[in-house]
Each structure stands twice: as C-alpha cells, then as structure tokens.
C-alpha cells in the first residue's frame, strides 16, 4: 500500500554542472516510477537549466518552486525546486567547463550540504561536477568529497564506491600519485578501516564485515623489496584494527584482491589511491556504480561518473547510475531514521 507522501523521506538532489549531463539524468531518474514512489525530492539547481533540459528531452516536469525549505509538511508536491540563480542557461550550449557552470555547481553543493546538516533533508544526492569548471570559478576544491569534508566539519571522510559485487573504499582521494606515499600513515589507515567497517555494519547490515586492505606497491611490497610503506603504515593499521575486533586482512596485492572480492572472499576492499580502486569498480559496474561519502554526519551519494560534456544535450545520457545513487541514498537514510 502506498505511504502518504509526508511519511516519505525527503532527498535533496544537487543539479551538478549545468553544461553537463547532470540535469538530464536527474529528470530521467525522477520520471521513473521506481524512483518517484520511494521518496519526495527537492532539486537544488537553476530553474532555467531544468526547464530548458525538460524541453529538449520533450519530458514535461512538474515541480513546486520554493524559496526556502523548513519542513516536508510545507511541500505540496512530491518534487520541489530550490532555485540557485545567477546562471544564464544559454551557456549550456557550450557543453564544456565554464566559470559560470563551476560557480553554480559549487553553490548548489553548499546549499545541499547546509540542508543536510540542518536536518531539512534526509539525504543528499549530488549530480556530477567538473573540477576544471570549479577551478575556473576560483575555487580550489578537487571534488565533492573534499567539499563535503570541509563544509560538514568531519574529522575524516572516506570515499566508498559501490557497484555490482564490489564495495571499494579509498585511503586517499583526489591527489597526485606522487603524493600518495606520504599521505598514508598508520593513523589515517586505521581511521579509514574503522569508518569503512562501521558503515558496512550500519548501512549494509553486515555484522562482521570482511575487509581487505590493498598494498601500495606491486605485490604489496614483497616483504619490503618494492617499498616499505606496507611495513610502516599499512600493516600497523591492520594489526590495530584486528585488536579492535575488525575482521581485516592485508596488505593484499591489488592484482588479486578484486578477483577475490568478486568471488565473495571479502565484503569490501580498501584501495590506497584513486585509480587502484576506481578502475576495477568502473570496469565491473560503470553504468550502475554509486559514490558514497562516509564519515560525514549525513547520507550523501552520487553517480559514479562525470559530466560527460561530449554527450550533453543529446538526450542519450544513461540515468542508471543516478537512479542507483538515489536508491542507495534512500536505503541508507532509512537506516538512520528507523
């Protein structure tokens, strides 16, 4: 039996880069009955961009425009729009990184974080943004994860990618490869393991998650032959995690760990750097992967792909990753409010 709309969760969705596919995949996702019926939504974005996108898709969208958000009882429609102004929708024709697009992207994210932090929404789903556009707008944020870290005030955040049979957490995020070795310490690694483990328990119902930790170097260092980061930072963290009762194994060579995870040996893998974990995850579940931020005081998910300027405005963008991100946000939010 269908629940009354006021008993549903309220999910905030940021528009993402207006020149990319974010607006398109949002509208396509919300058009799906499987998404429309599981929650109520407030889109944080530019009205001109959404209306223009809807017209180009020949997909009429009905929403309530609101000036502010106080509580879900004030909403008269299952989809609301909280406008972010200051963007000329004609710029969308460029289908590339622009300062204007970066500015509105950042403003949407900040407004979404504020709504989540104040408890006005139950979860935040963010459409793709472009790092180049953000930098052109004068901001130094490498991506969503770092913005969420800063504006939520969290001590440490962990990026978790989920897709198909894989769950991959990351010890570091968007940093240069040359900076990875000095960025991993036993303390940071232990925090990553601990946050990942507790989140697997809370959001995925795993009572004793089996977590594998990758090595940094080939063959996990081969007993120090290929590097000593495993001995200095990774192994001490794993040993401390085990003493805390966490079922943790490693360091495991990255060239075998994902195969084992796909076979069910591990519930999650902790990668040391971005591409080490993102490549196998996206190879396995590119169309349906979800990016989750752990360690912040609210639920945040995102599609596991970028702005795709090359297909923006063509109506061919695949909304499945956005749909999975919304479903995951609802699932995780229910774990919080139950």
BAMARKOL-467085 format. One record per residue: x, y, z of N, C-alpha, C in turn. Coordinates in steps of 0.2 Angstrom, whole numbers, plus 5000, padded with zeros to 4 digits. Each point is the difference from the previous one (the first is absolute). Layout:
<pts>
PT   n.east   n.north   n.up   ca.east   ca.north   ca.up   c.east   c.north   c.up
PT        X         Y      Z         X          Y       Z        X         Y      Z
...
</pts>
This chain:
<pts>
PT   n.east   n.north   n.up   ca.east   ca.north   ca.up   c.east   c.north   c.up
PT     5004      4994   5000      4996       5006    5000     5004      5006   5000
PT     4999      5005   4996      5004       5006    4999     4999      5004   5007
PT     5006      5002   5002      5001       5005    5006     4997      5007   4998
PT     4998      5003   5005      4998       5007    4999     5007      5004   4999
PT     5000      5005   4996      5006       5003    4998     5004      5003   5006
PT     4996      5002   5005      5004       5003    5006     5003      4995   5004
PT     4999      4994   4999      5004       4994    5003     5006      4998   4997
PT     5001      5003   4994      5006       4999    4996     5006      5004   5002
PT     5006      4997   4998      5006       5004    5001     5000      5006   4995
PT     5004      5005   5001      5001       5005    4996     5007      5000   4998
PT     5001      4999   4993      5007       5000    4998     5002      5006   4996
PT     5005      5003   5001      5003       5006    4997     5004      4998   4994
PT     4999      5003   4994      5004       4998    4994     5003      5006   4997
PT     5007      5001   5000      5003       5006    4998     5001      4999   4992
PT     4999      5005   4996      5000       5000    4993     5006      4998   4997
PT     5006      5001   5003      5006       4999    4996     5002      5005   4995
PT     5005      4999   4996      5002       5005    4995     4994      5001   4995
PT     4998      5006   4999      4994       5001    4996     5002      4999   4992
PT     5006      4999   4999      5002       4999    4993     5001      4993   4998
PT     5000      4996   5005      5001       4993    5000     4993      4996   5000
PT     5001      4993   5001      4994       4996    5000     4996      5000   5006
PT     5002      5003   5006      4997       5000    5006     4992      5002   5000
PT     4998      5005   4997      4993       5002    5000     4996      4994   4996
PT     5003      4998   4995      4996       4995    4996     4999      4993   5004
PT     5005      4998   5003      5000       4993    5004     4995      5001   5006
PT     5000      5006   5003      4995       5001    5005     4993      5000   4998
PT     4999      5003   4994      4993       5000    4998     4998      4993   4997
PT     5004      4997   4997      4999       4993    4998     4999      4995   5006
PT     5004      5001   5005      4999       4996    5006     4993      5001   5004
PT     4999      5006   5000      4993       5002    5004     4994      4998   4996
PT     5001      4999   4993      4994       4998    4996     4999      4993   5001
PT     5004      4996   5003      4999       4993    5001     4996      4999   5006
PT     4995      4996   4999      4995       4998    5006     5004      4997   5006
PT     5005      4996   4998      5004       4997    5006     5004      5005   5004
PT     5001      5006   4997      5003       5005    5004     4995      5005   5003
PT     4995      5001   4996      4995       5005    5003     4996      4998   5006
PT     4999      4993   5001      4996       4998    5005     5004      4998   5007
PT     5006      5001   5000      5004       4998    5006     5002      5006   5004
PT     4999      5006   4998      5002       5006    5004     4997      5006   4997
PT     5000      5005   5003      4999       5007    4998     5007      5003   4998
PT     5000      5005   4996      5006       5003    4998     5000      5008   4999
PT     5006      5002   5002      5001       5008    4999     5006      5000   4996
PT     4999      5003   4993      5006       5001    4996     5003      5007   5002
PT     5006      5000   5001      5004       5006    5001     5003      5002   4994
PT     4998      5005   4996      5003       5002    4994     4996      5006   4997
PT     5002      5001   4993      4998       5006    4997     4994      4998   4996
PT     4994      5004   5001      4994       4999    4996     5001      5000   4993
PT     5003      5005   4997      5001       5001    4993     5003      4994   4997
PT     5005      4997   5003      5004       4994    4998     4995      4994   5000
PT     4996      4999   5005      4996       4994    5001     4994      5001   4994
PT     4997      5006   5000      4995       5000    4995     5003      4999   4993
PT     5006      5003   4998      5002       4999    4994     5002      4993   4998
PT     5002      4996   5005      5002       4993    5000     4994      4996   4998
PT     4994      5002   5004      4994       4996    4999     4997      5001   4993
PT     5001      5006   4998      4997       5002    4993     5004      4996   4995
PT     5007      5000   5000      5004       4996    4995     4999      4993   5001
PT     4998      4997   5005      4998       4993    5001     4993      4998   4998
PT     4996      5006   4999      4993       4999    4999     4997      4996   5006
PT     5002      5002   5006      4998       4996    5006     4998      5005   5005
PT     4993      5002   5000      4997       5005    5004     5002      4998   5008
PT     5002      5004   5004      5001       4999    5007     4996      5005   5004
PT     4996      4997   5005      4996       5004    5004     5003      5001   5007
PT     5002      5006   5002      5003       5000    5007     4997      5007   5003
PT     5001      5000   5007      4998       5006    5004     5007      5004   5001
PT     5000      5006   4998      5005       5005    5001     5000      5003   5007
PT     5005      4999   5004      5000       5002    5007     5005      5005   5001
PT     4999      5005   5005      5006       5005    5001     5004      4998   5006
PT     4998      4995   5004      5004       4997    5005     4997      4994   5002
PT     5003      4996   5005      4997       4994    5002     5000      5000   5007
PT     4994      4999   5003      5000       4999    5008     4999      4993   5002
PT     4994      4997   4997      4999       4993    5002     4996      4997   4994
PT     5000      4994   5000      4996       4996    4994     4993      5002   5000
PT     4997      5001   5006      4993       5001    5000     4998      5006   4996
PT     5005      5005   4999      4998       5006    4996     5000      4998   4993
PT     5002      4995   4997      5001       4998    4993     4993      4997   4998
PT     4998      5003   4994      4993       4998    4997     5001      4995   4994
PT     5006      4999   4999      5001       4996    4994     5006      4995   5001
PT     5000      4994   4997      5005       4995    5002     5007      5002   4997
PT     5000      5005   4995      5007       5003    4998     5000      5008   5001
PT     5005      5002   5003      5000       5007    5001     5007      5003   4997
PT     5000      5006   4999      5006       5003    4997     5002      5006   5005
PT     5006      5000   5002      5003       5005    5004     5005      5004   4996
PT     4998      5005   4997      5004       5003    4995     5007      5003   5002
PT     5005      5000   4995      5006       5003    5001     5001      5004   4994
PT     5000      5007   5001      5000       5005    4994     5007      5001   4998
PT     5000      5005   4996      5007       5003    4997     5003      4996   4995
PT     4996      4996   4996      5003       4996    4994     4995      5001   4994
PT     5003      5002   4995      4997       5001    4993     4999      4993   4997
PT     4995      4997   4999      4999       4994    4997     5003      4999   4993
PT     5001      5006   4997      5003       4999    4993     5007      4998   5000
PT     5003      5000   5006      5007       4998    5000     5000      4992   4999
PT     4994      4997   5002      5000       4993    4999     5002      4997   4993
PT     4999      5005   4995      5002       4998    4993     5008      4998   4999
PT     5004      5003   5005      5007       4999    4999     5002      4993   5001
PT     4996      4996   5005      5002       4993    5001     5007      4999   5002
PT     5003      5005   5004      5007       4999    5002     5000      5004   5007
PT     5006      4999   5003      5002       5003    5007     4999      5008   4999
PT     4996      5003   5004      5000       5007    5000     5000      5003   5007
PT     5002      5006   5001      5000       5003    5007     4993      5000   5003
PT     4996      5002   4995      4993       5001    5003     4997      4993   5002
PT     5001      4995   4996      4998       4993    5002     5003      4998   5007
PT     5006      5002   5000      5004       4998    5007     4997      5003   5006
PT     4998      5007   4999      4998       5004    5005     4993      4997   5003
PT     4995      4999   4995      4994       4997    5002     5000      4993   5003
PT     5005      4996   4997      5001       4993    5003     5002      5001   5007
PT     5005      5004   5002      5002       5001    5007     4994      5002   5004
PT     4996      5005   4998      4995       5003    5004     4995      4995   5001
PT     4998      4996   4995      4995       4994    5001     5003      4995   5006
PT     5006      4998   4999      5003       4996    5005     5000      5003   5007
PT     5002      5006   5001      5000       5003    5007     4993      5000   5002
PT     4995      5002   4996      4993       5001    5003     4998      4993   5002
PT     5001      4995   4996      4998       4993    5002     5003      4997   5006
PT     5007      5002   5001      5003       4998    5006     4997      5003   5006
PT     4998      5007   5000      4997       5003    5005     4993      4997   5002
PT     4996      4998   4995      4994       4997    5001     5001      4994   5003
PT     5005      4996   4998      5001       4993    5004     5002      5001   5007
PT     5005      5005   5001      5002       5001    5007     4995      5003   5004
PT     4995      5004   4998      4995       5002    5004     4994      4995   5001
PT     5000      4995   4997      4995       4995    5000     4994      5001   4996
PT     5000      5005   4995      4994       5001    4996     4999      4995   4995
PT     5006      4996   4998      4999       4995    4995     5003      4993   5004
PT     4998      4995   4998      5002       4993    5003     5006      4998   4996
PT     5002      5002   4994      5006       4998    4997     5001      5004   4994
PT     5006      5000   4998      5002       5005    4994     5003      4996   4995
PT     4998      5001   4994      5002       4996    4994     5003      5006   4995
PT     5006      4999   4998      5003       5005    4996     5002      4998   4993
PT     4997      5004   4995      5002       4999    4993     5007      5002   4998
PT     5003      4997   4995      5007       5001    4999     5002      5008   4999
PT     5006      5001   5002      5003       5007    5000     5006      4999   4996
PT     5003      5006   4998      5006       5000    4996     5006      5004   5004
PT     5005      4996   5001      5005       5004    5004     5003      5006   4996
PT     5001      4999   4994      5003       5006    4996     4995      5006   5000
PT     4994      4999   5000      4995       5005    5000     5000      5003   5007
PT     5000      4996   5005      5001       5003    5007     5006      5004   5001
PT     5006      4998   4997      5006       5004    5001     4999      5006   4996
PT     4997      5000   4994      4999       5006    4996     4996      5005   5004
PT     4996      4998   5004      4995       5004    5004     5004      5003   5006
PT     5006      4998   5001      5004       5002    5006     5001      4996   5006
PT     4997      4994   5000      5000       4996    5005     5006      4994   5000
PT     5002      4998   5005      5006       4995    5000     4998      4993   5002
PT     4993      4999   5000      4998       4993    5002     5002      4995   4995
PT     5003      4995   5002      5001       4994    4995     4993      4997   4998
PT     4995      5000   5004      4994       4996    4998     4995      5000   5006
PT     4995      4997   4999      4994       4999    5005     5003      4998   5007
PT     5004      4995   5000      5002       4997    5006     5004      5005   5005
PT     5004      5004   4997      5004       5005    5004     4995      5006   5002
PT     4995      5002   4996      4995       5005    5002     4996      4997   5006
PT     4998      4994   4999      4996       4997    5006     5004      5000   5006
PT     5007      4998   5000      5004       5000    5005     5000      5007   5004
PT     5001      5005   4996      5001       5007    5002     4994      5003   5003
PT     4994      4999   4997      4994       5004    5002     4996      4996   5005
PT     5002      4993   5001      4996       4996    5005     5004      5001   5007
PT     5007      5001   4999      5004       5001    5006     5002      4993   5003
PT     4999      4995   4995      5002       4993    5002     5008      4999   5001
PT     5002      4996   5005      5007       4999    5002     5003      4997   4994
PT     4997      4995   4997      5003       4996    4995     4994      4997   4995
PT     5001      5001   4994      4994       4997    4996     5004      4994   4996
PT     4995      4995   4998      5003       4995    4995     4995      4999   4994
PT     5003      5000   4995      4996       4999    4994     4999      4992   4999
PT     4994      4998   4999      4998       4993    4998     4997      5000   4994
PT     5002      4995   4995      4997       4999    4994     4996      4993   5000
PT     4994      5000   4998      4996       4994    5001     4997      4998   4993
PT     5001      4994   4997      4998       4999    4994     5000      4992   4999
PT     4994      4997   4998      5000       4993    4999     5002      4996   5006
PT     5005      4996   4999      5003       4996    5006     5005      5003   5004
PT     5002      5006   4998      5006       5004    5003     4998      5006   5005
PT     5004      5000   5005      4999       5006    5005     5008      5002   5001
PT     5002      5006   4997      5007       5002    5001     5000      5007   5004
PT     5004      5000   5005      5001       5006    5004     5007      5002   4998
PT     5001      5007   5001      5007       5002    4998     5003      5004   5006
PT     5007      4998   5001      5004       5003    5005     5002      5007   4999
PT     5000      5002   4993      5001       5007    4998     4995      5001   4994
PT     4999      5006   4998      4995       5002    4995     5004      5003   4994
PT     4998      5006   4999      5003       5004    4994     5006      5003   5001
PT     5006      4997   5000      5006       5003    5001     5005      4997   4995
PT     5005      5003   4998      5005       4998    4995     5003      4993   5003
PT     5002      4996   4995      5003       4993    5002     5006      5001   5004
PT     5004      5005   4998      5006       5001    5004     4999      5002   5007
PT     4994      5002   5002      4999       5002    5007     4997      4995   5004
PT     4998      4994   4997      4997       4995    5004     5004      4997   5005
PT     5007      4998   4999      5004       4997    5005     5000      5004   5007
PT     5001      5006   5000      5000       5004    5006     4994      5002   5003
PT     4994      4999   4996      4994       5001    5002     4997      4994   5004
PT     5003      4995   5000      4997       4994    5004     5004      4999   5006
PT     4997      5000   5006      5003       4999    5006     4996      4994   5004
PT     5003      4997   5005      4997       4995    5003     4993      5003   5003
PT     5000      5006   5003      4994       5003    5003     4995      5001   4995
PT     5002      5003   4994      4995       5001    4995     4997      4993   4997
PT     5004      4995   4999      4998       4994    4998     4995      4997   5005
PT     5002      5000   5006      4995       4997    5005     4993      5004   5000
PT     5000      5006   5000      4994       5004    4999     4996      4998   4994
PT     5003      4999   4995      4997       4998    4993     4997      4993   5001
PT     5004      4995   5003      4997       4994    5002     4994      5000   5004
PT     5001      5004   5006      4995       5000    5005     4993      5003   4997
PT     5001      5006   4996      4994       5003    4997     4996      4995   4995
PT     5004      4997   4996      4998       4995    4995     4996      4994   5004
PT     5003      4998   5005      4997       4994    5003     4994      5002   5004
PT     4999      5005   5003      4994       5002    5004     4995      5002   4995
PT     5002      5003   4994      4994       5002    4995     4998      4993   4996
PT     5004      4995   4999      4997       4994    4998     4995      4997   5004
PT     5002      5001   5007      4995       4997    5005     4994      5004   5000
PT     5000      5006   5000      4994       5005    5001     4996      5000   4993
PT     5003      5000   4995      4996       5002    4994     4999      4993   4995
PT     5004      4995   5001      4999       4994    4996     4999      4994   5004
PT     4998      5001   5006      4998       4994    5005     5005      4995   5000
PT     5007      5001   5000      5005       4995    5001     5002      5000   5007
PT     4999      4994   5003      5002       5000    5007     5007      5000   5002
PT     5004      4996   4995      5007       5000    5001     5003      5000   4993
PT     5000      5006   4997      5003       5001    4994     5007      4998   4999
PT     5001      4997   4994      5007       4997    4998     5003      5005   4996
PT     5005      5004   5003      5003       5006    4996     5007      4998   4998
PT     5002      5001   4994      5007       4999    4997     5003      5007   4999
PT     5006      5000   5002      5004       5007    4999     5005      4998   4995
PT     5000      5004   4994      5005       5000    4995     5007      5002   5003
PT     5005      4997   4996      5007       5003    5001     5001      5006   4995
PT     5004      5004   5002      5002       5006    4995     5004      4998   4994
PT     5005      4996   5002      5005       4998    4995     4998      4993   4996
PT     5003      4998   4995      4999       4994    4996     5001      4994   5005
PT     4996      4995   5000      5000       4995    5004     5000      5002   5008
PT     4997      5005   5001      4999       5003    5007     5007      5001   5003
PT     5005      5002   4996      5007       5001    5002     5005      4994   5000
PT     4997      4994   5000      5004       4994    5000     5005      5000   5005
PT     4998      5001   5007      5004       4999    5006     5005      5006   5000
PT     4998      5006   4997      5005       5005    5000     5004      5001   4994
PT     5000      4996   4995      5004       5000    4994     4998      5006   4996
PT     4994      5001   4999      4997       5005    4996     4998      5007   5004
PT     5002      5000   5006      4998       5006    5004     4998      4998   5007
PT     5000      5005   5004      4999       4999    5007     4994      5003   5003
PT     4995      5003   4996      4994       5003    5002     4996      4995   5004
PT     5000      4994   4997      4995       4994    5003     5003      4999   5007
PT     5006      5000   5001      5003       4998    5007     4999      5006   5005
PT     5001      5006   4997      4999       5006    5004     4993      5003   5002
PT     4996      4999   4995      4993       5003    5001     4994      4995   5000
PT     5001      4996   4995      4994       4995    4999     4999      4995   5005
PT     5005      4996   5001      5000       4994    5004     4999      5002   5007
PT     5003      5006   5003      4998       5002    5007     4993      5001   5001
PT     4997      5004   4995      4993       5001    5000     4996      4994   5000
PT     5001      4995   4996      4996       4994    5000     5001      4996   5006
PT     5006      5000   5003      5000       4997    5007     4996      5003   5005
PT     5000      5007   5000      4996       5003    5005     4993      4999   4999
PT     4998      5000   4993      4993       4999    4999     4998      4993   5002
PT     5004      4995   4999      4998       4993    5003     4999      5000   5007
PT     5004      5004   5004      5000       5000    5007     4993      5004   5002
PT     4997      5004   4996      4994       5003    5001     4994      4995   4998
PT     5002      4994   4998      4994       4996    4998     4998      5000   4993
PT     5004      5004   4996      4998       5000    4993     5003      4995   4996
PT     4996      4996   4996      5002       4995    4996     5004      5003   4994
PT     5006      5001   5000      5004       5003    4995     5006      4996   4998
PT     5001      5000   4993      5006       4996    4998     5004      5004   4995
PT     5007      4999   5000      5004       5004    4995     5007      5001   5003
PT     5004      5004   4997      4998       5002    4993     5000      4995   4995
PT     4995      5000   4995      4999       4996    4995     5002      5003   4993
PT     5003      4996   4996      5002       5003    4994     4994      5002   4996
PT     5000      5006   4997      4995       5003    4996     4998      4996   4994
PT     5005      4996   4998      4999       4996    4993     4996      4994   5002
PT     4998      4999   5006      4996       4994    5001     4994      5001   5005
PT     5000      5006   5004      4995       5001    5005     4993      5001   4997
PT     5000      5003   4994      4993       5001    4997     4997      4994   4997
PT     5004      4995   4998      4998       4994    4998     4997      4996   5005
PT     5003      5000   5006      4998       4997    5006     4993      5003   5003
PT     5000      5007   4999      4994       5003    5003     4994      4998   4995
PT     5001      5000   4994      4995       4998    4995     4997      4993   5002
PT     5005      4995   5002      4998       4994    5002     4997      4999   5007
PT     5000      5005   5003      4996       5000    5007     5005      4999   5006
PT     5006      5000   4999      5005       5000    5005     5000      5006   5005
PT     4999      5006   4997      5000       5006    5004     4993      5003   4999
PT     4998      5004   5005      4994       5004    4999     5002      5007   4997
PT     5006      5002   5002      5002       5007    4997     5008      5000   5000
PT     5002      5004   4995      5007       5001    4999     5002      5007   5002
PT     5006      5001   5003      5002       5007    5001     5006      5001   4996
PT     4999      5004   4995      5006       5002    4995     5004      5006   5003
PT     5006      5000   4998      5004       5005    5003     5000      5007   4996
PT     4999      4999   4993      4999       5007    4997     4995      4999   4994
PT     4998      5005   4997      4994       5001    4996     4999      4995   4995
PT     5005      5000   4995      4999       4995    4995     5001      4993   5001
PT     5003      4998   5006      5001       4993    5002     4993      4997   5001
PT     4996      5004   5003      4993       4997    5001     4995      5002   4995
PT     5000      5006   4997      4995       5002    4996     5000      4997   4993
PT     5006      4997   4998      5000       4997    4993     4996      4993   5001
PT     5002      4996   5005      4996       4994    5000     4993      5001   5001
PT     4998      5005   5004      4993       5001    5002     4996      5002   4993
PT     5003      5005   4997      4997       5002    4994     5000      4995   4994
PT     5005      4996   5000      5000       4995    4995     4994      4995   5001
PT     4999      4999   5007      4995       4995    5002     4993      5003   4999
PT     4999      5006   5002      4993       5003    5001     5000      5007   4998
PT     5002      5002   4994      5001       5007    4998     4993      5003   5000
PT     4995      4997   4997      4993       5003    4999     4996      5000   5006
PT     5002      4996   5005      4996       5000    5007     5004      5002   5006
PT     5006      5002   4999      5004       5001    5006     4997      5006   5004
PT     5002      5000   5007      4997       5006    5004     5006      5002   5004
PT     5001      5006   5001      5005       5003    5004     4997      5002   5007
PT     5003      4998   5005      4997       5002    5007     5005      5003   5004
PT     4999      5005   5004      5004       5003    5005     4999      4998   5007
PT     5005      4997   5003      4999       4997    5007     5004      5005   5004
PT     4998      5000   5006      5003       5004    5006     4997      5007   5001
PT     4995      5002   4995      4997       5006    5001     4993      4999   5004
PT     4997      5005   5003      4994       4999    5005     4994      5000   4996
PT     5000      4998   4993      4994       4999    4997     5001      4995   4994
PT     4995      4998   4996      5001       4995    4995     5001      5004   4993
PT     5005      4999   4997      5001       5003    4993     5003      4994   4995
PT     4996      5000   4994      5002       4996    4995     5001      5004   4993
PT     5002      4997   4995      5001       5003    4994     5001      4995   4994
PT     4998      5001   4994      5002       4996    4995     5007      4999   4999
PT     5002      4994   4998      5007       4999    5000     5003      5001   4993
PT     4999      5006   4997      5002       5002    4994     5001      5008   4999
PT     5002      5003   4995      5001       5007    5000     4995      5004   4996
PT     5002      5006   4998      4995       5004    4996     4998      4998   4993
PT     5005      4996   4997      4999       4998    4993     4998      5006   4995
PT     5004      5005   5000      4998       5005    4996     4999      4998   4992
PT     5003      4995   4998      5000       4998    4993     4993      4997   4998
PT     4996      4998   5005      4993       4998    4998     4995      5005   5003
PT     5002      5005   5004      4995       5004    5003     4995      5004   4995
PT     4994      5000   5001      4995       5003    4996     4998      4995   4994
PT     5002      4994   5000      4998       4996    4994     4995      4995   5002
PT     4998      5000   5007      4995       4996    5002     5001      4992   5001
PT     5007      4999   4999      5002       4993    5000     5003      4997   5007
PT     5000      5005   5005      5004       4998    5006     4996      4995   5004
PT     5004      4995   5002      4997       4994    5004     4999      5002   5007
PT     4994      5000   5003      4998       5002    5007     5001      4995   5005
PT     5002      4994   4998      5000       4994    5005     5005      5002   5006
PT     5005      5003   4999      5005       5001    5006     4996      5005   5004
PT     4997      5005   4998      4996       5005    5004     4994      4996   5003
PT     4997      4996   4997      4994       4996    5003     5003      4996   5006
PT     5006      4997   4999      5003       4996    5005     5002      5004   5006
PT     5003      5006   4998      5002       5004    5006     4994      5003   5004
PT     4994      5001   4997      4994       5002    5003     4998      4994   5005
PT     4999      4994   4997      4998       4994    5004     5005      4999   5006
PT     5006      5001   4999      5005       4999    5005     4999      5005   5005
PT     4999      5006   4998      4999       5005    5005     4993      4999   5005
PT     4995      4998   4996      4994       4998    5004     5001      4994   5005
PT     5004      4995   4997      5001       4994    5004     5004      5002   5007
PT     5006      5004   4999      5004       5002    5005     4996      5005   5005
PT     4996      5004   4997      4996       5005    5005     4995      4996   5004
PT     4998      4995   4997      4995       4996    5004     5003      4997   5006
PT     5007      4998   4999      5004       4997    5006     5001      5005   5006
PT     5000      5007   4998      5001       5005    5004     4994      5002   5004
PT     4994      5000   4997      4994       5002    5003     4995      4995   5003
PT     5002      4994   4999      4996       4994    5002     5000      5000   5008
</pts>
